[in-house]
Amino acid sequence: MGATASQPPTERAGGAAEPGTADGAGARGRTGTDAGGVRPVWSRDFALFFVARAVARLGDTMLPVALAAGLLRHGYGAGAVGLAMAATAAAFAGLVVFGGVIADRFSTRKLMIGADLVRLAAQSLAAALFFSGHVVLWEICAIGFVNGVAGAVFQPGVASTVPRLASDIQGANGAIRVAESGAQLAGPALAGVLVGLASPGGVFAAHAATYGVSALCLVVLRLPPPAPRVRSARSAGAAFRADLVEGWREFRARTWLWGVIAIWCLYMIAVWGPTVPLVAADVVGEHGPRVYGLVNSALGAGTVVGGVLALRLRPRRMLRAGALALFAFAAFPAAVGAGFGPPAMAAGAAVAGAGLSFWGVMWATTVQTQVPADVLNRIHAYDVAGSLAMMPVGQALAGPAASALGTRHVLLAAGVTSVVVSAALLAVPAVRDLVRVEAAPAGPEPETAPGDARREKD
């Protein structure tokens, strides 16, 4: 969901310090943005990054279809599909924090290109295995693990790239959210067509190609140089550990940041984790897969609407506005849990998608504008790791809870908990009262240690 030594509080136009900056939330040192020269969202380089993210997301949404169709066709069961997906998720969640440290020490663009090329090779190998008919589960899991490692290296750089490409960070995040939501709508359908026309291997080949397109866009993209960092004369291992500790210290220093992540753990365990599998089981069991597809499409359409709203609305207190929008997510599990018909379930899913998408843009923009650039990759990595850590727990508990209480009762409880989570976010003053930070003038550049620090070359 959603940063290092404490920075001085940024001041608003009225002169008062930003709420939340007592927690070290001041934003400064953003290169390439100043009060007199604001970069628009739609520059050539942002358009390249936009295409890279949209195409990669399209491929990622195709992958579950390819894995399920391919493994089931070769005699494996649902457990094997889950294991293959878990291999990627485990590698990503376990290593993304380290990826954040690496991204803050080296060229983020080059790391992202390298990660895309690794995934291009891995998915090409998977396509070759499925085309040949030689499909062994441990090999598919190993490929998934490699993809997860590459994703852990790639993802932290996303957070720091957006502020370097556009000073309208909220507009940039909203545009990317709309593109990713559109890809999420189209990806599964495209994968189904490819499975029917070719084979699961064809979907893996298409997925590999999306990483190739992403890498190509990043190769020709040019980033403004980041702010230089001070690096002491430590050994590589000691410096890595120091950066890891510094990232954790900066994460803990911001109440609004760790407060949201802590509350989000409850959301993942009691809302998102059980909602996804139990909605699938209930809707498919009662109404069939076509209705489930309709509900998923409505959820995706809602996320597009939420992204568009986030492009237009500019709340002064972004997390407060996002938390208010997040109340809407309760409509999704509640509509299914209440046993409503397909039109009402689809409407609930659409409303939920809009609220969740709007919250996502508000959160991403807050992190990218409140956190200093030199530690943003590490903080984003802690954010991602903390946000995802509890999702497998919620998914694992969904089945036993449904057996004990009934699927619809668990979904109704998830709807109630979603309301509780939104209320809890609003109850934390550091979250509720945090005031937005626009593109801030670059602060004075720190002096570099002789012979030690060097500017990242992108």
Secondary structure by P-SEA (a helix, b strand, c coil): cccccccccccccccccccccccccccccccccccccccccccaaaaaaaaaaaaaaaaaaaaaaaaaaaaaaacccaaaaaaaaaaaaaaaaacaaaaaaaaacccaaaaaaaaaaaaaaaaaaaaaaaaaccccaaaaaaaaaaaaaaaaacccaaaaaaaacccaaaaaaaaaaaaaaaaaacaaaaaaaaaaaccaaaaaaaaaaaaaaaaaaaaacccccccbbbbccccaaaaaaaaaaaaaaaaaacaaaaaaaaaaaaaaaccaaaaaaaaaaaaaacccaaaaaaaaaaaaaaaaaaaaaaaccccccaaaaaaaaacccccaaaaaaacccaaaaaaaaaaaaaaaaaaaaaaaaaaacccccccaaaaaaaaaaaaacaaaaaaaaaaaaaaaccaaaaaaaaaaaaaaaaaaaaaccccccbbbbccccccccccccccccccccc
